[in-house]
Amino acid sequence: MNNVRALAAETLYQVVDQGLSLNQVLPAAAAKVAVKEKALLQQLCYGVLRQLPSLEHYCRTLLTKPLKGKQRVFQFLVYVGIYQLQHMRTPAHAAVAETVNALQALQAPGLKGLVNAVLRNFQRQQAELEAAANQVEVCLYNHPGWFIKAVQEAYPEKWQTILAANQQQAPMWLRINQSQYSTDQYLALLTEANIVARKVDGFCDAVLLEKPCDVFSLPGFAEGACSVQDGAAQIAARLMAPQAGERILDACAAPGGKTCHILELADNLAVTALDCDETRLARVQENLSRIGLQAQLLCADAANPDTWWDKETFDKILLDVPCSATGVIRRHPDIKWLRRAADIEQLALLQSSILDKIWPLLKAGGTLVYATCSVLPQENKDQVKAFLARTDDAIHQPLHDLDTHEQPGWQFLPELTDGFYYAKITKRP
Ligand SMILES: C[S@@+](CC[C@H](N)C(=O)[O-])C[C@H]1O[C@@H](n2cnc3c(N)ncnc32)[C@H](O)[C@@H]1O
């Protein structure tokens, strides 16, 4: 089956109803469609996940009986159809006809009449349906209720901006490999290649592309001249400030963006890149190989160093802990529907256990950088504050004026960059 809309419906069903991530299912679906349709498949899946509560709301009005059980995949096809009518430039008649045709590929030609009627009714009633949905908070913001509440509480003045930013397509940032080119030199290469990009204050290794492009059109990409990495993600290695000869642990390393960045910034580093996921660890090796860098890779549990640590302490440790990933929703809209409120407490427990278990591996006088791609305080400032309170030899190192003992750390919000969090802690010499 290679019908792009049918594949989008199946992929969405796997994510929303079966709880699989887009990363797990989209590549297999994309492999089935023609090259020129891959972007459309992605747009349909990302778009529906961004607008899911509204689409569900419309369908509750438009379908007298919701499609249940084995028919759920057709409900997602209806969302795909409405999404095109509401948000894409596809002519309406083509959007309806192509969506109805996808039922053939899904072996449900008997539903053509129903789907056709629902889409036509949406067109006729669009203004009223939208007005009604906008009365419902989860539909107005298109985020789960628990998350809207959490962001409102954490950011009473900025919560709407954060939720709106999550609904946007994320920009493409590059990290320039400073051991090959300065950022200015690489910008000149991009200009020669007719790729429009700019530097952004405060992000010294980064350029921001005007629009996303294929990585293989980037000068020197195959040779490691640059890597795709969000601007805020690039702060980690600069906070680590690696110096020649240091022994460094990247304790949750995969896919290795930050490991590679650390290695690009200094010679003669002994970097251990640890991750508990073997498949993801293979991605670290791929990234290291492309750039021509070396690290010791270890597939192990950061929360259980007794099983892998050789008892030699590290000068510096990067702890980019597993987190809710609520700071990267615009890049992974499935996160909104895969995460549950209860996950946050579990994640916070895991993070504090990893922090406690990894701390003894840092040498006296050494530096630990704690990082997440979350916007939630439980995983960020609350986590670090509690760690500082229970750890006698931990010294908080403020990263800016607002990074205080009461509210430690540096929170990036999803705006120009993704929503990352950092805190720097040193060990008393
Ligand atoms: C946020 S990602 C790391 C991203 C990475 N630092 C980068 O910049 O490319 C978190 C990683 O932690 C790993 N992880 C989760 N629990 C872990 C554990 N107990 N021990 C080691 N790694 C773990 C996950 O497999 C995942 O790759």
The ligand as an SDF file (V2000), in Angstrom:
LIG
                    3D

 27 29  0  0  0  0  0  0  0  0999 V2000
   17.5950   13.7350   25.8610 C   0  0  0  0  0  0  0  0  0  0  0  0
   18.2460   12.2860   25.1940 S   0  0  0  0  0  0  0  0  0  0  0  0
   19.9340   12.6970   25.0120 C   0  0  0  0  0  0  0  0  0  0  0  0
   20.2600   13.5560   23.8040 C   0  0  0  0  0  0  0  0  0  0  0  0
   21.7560   13.6770   23.5680 C   0  0  0  0  0  0  0  0  0  0  0  0
   22.4370   14.1980   24.7150 N   0  0  0  0  0  0  0  0  0  0  0  0
   22.0810   14.5350   22.3700 C   0  0  0  0  0  0  0  0  0  0  0  0
   22.3520   15.7250   22.5170 O   0  0  0  0  0  0  0  0  0  0  0  0
   22.0780   14.0120   21.2400 O   0  0  0  0  0  0  0  0  0  0  0  0
   18.2600   11.2440   26.5710 C   0  0  0  0  0  0  0  0  0  0  0  0
   18.9530    9.9180   26.3410 C   0  0  0  0  0  0  0  0  0  0  0  0
   19.0390    9.2730   27.6010 O   0  0  0  0  0  0  0  0  0  0  0  0
   19.0100    7.8830   27.3860 C   0  0  0  0  0  0  0  0  0  0  0  0
   18.6950    7.2680   28.6760 N   0  0  0  0  0  0  0  0  0  0  0  0
   17.4950    7.1740   29.2870 C   0  0  0  0  0  0  0  0  0  0  0  0
   17.6280    6.5760   30.4850 N   0  0  0  0  0  0  0  0  0  0  0  0
   18.9360    6.2790   30.6280 C   0  0  0  0  0  0  0  0  0  0  0  0
   19.7020    5.6190   31.6250 C   0  0  0  0  0  0  0  0  0  0  0  0
   19.1260    5.1650   32.7410 N   0  0  0  0  0  0  0  0  0  0  0  0
   21.0210    5.4530   31.4130 N   0  0  0  0  0  0  0  0  0  0  0  0
   21.6100    5.9130   30.2930 C   0  0  0  0  0  0  0  0  0  0  0  0
   20.9350    6.5280   29.3020 N   0  0  0  0  0  0  0  0  0  0  0  0
   19.6250    6.7170   29.4640 C   0  0  0  0  0  0  0  0  0  0  0  0
   17.9850    7.7080   26.2900 C   0  0  0  0  0  0  0  0  0  0  0  0
   18.1800    6.4870   25.5970 O   0  0  0  0  0  0  0  0  0  0  0  0
   18.2570    8.9340   25.4180 C   0  0  0  0  0  0  0  0  0  0  0  0
   19.0910    8.6140   24.3520 O   0  0  0  0  0  0  0  0  0  0  0  0
  1  2  1  0
  2  3  1  0
  2 10  1  0
  3  4  1  0
  4  5  1  0
  5  6  1  0
  5  7  1  0
  7  8  2  0
  7  9  1  0
 10 11  1  0
 11 12  1  0
 11 26  1  0
 12 13  1  0
 13 14  1  0
 13 24  1  0
 14 15  1  0
 14 23  1  0
 15 16  2  0
 16 17  1  0
 17 18  1  0
 17 23  2  0
 18 19  1  0
 18 20  2  0
 20 21  1  0
 21 22  2  0
 22 23  1  0
 24 25  1  0
 24 26  1  0
 26 27  1  0
M  CHG  2   2   1   9  -1
M  END
$$$$
